[in-house]
Amino acid sequence: MKSKCWLSIVADVLGMDGKVSANADAAFGASILAGVGVGVLDKLEDAICLCSNTERFIEYNRENHKIYSDLFYKYKRIKRICDKYKQ
């Protein structure tokens, strides 16, 4: 996942800072999980530290996080109302 825009959106929605690995792709992640699964690598956290190099750091935007949180709250309210009428 290399798109700076997408990574910023994910960080803002979750309200979490993050590290972007130099080799951030699905195949690499799958290989780490497989290595842990078959016992070649001990723990997932250790495997990630051992196998990945941080390329950059993503810092979430607190203002955007608040906007996303407010929108999600409104979505849940609307969904509850819609669910009542659905029954």
Secondary structure, 3 states (H helix, E strand, C coil): CCCHHHHHHHHHHHCCCEEEECCCCHHHHHHHHHHHHCCCCCCHHHHHHHHCCEEEEECCCHHHHHHHHHHHHHHHHHHHHHHHHHC
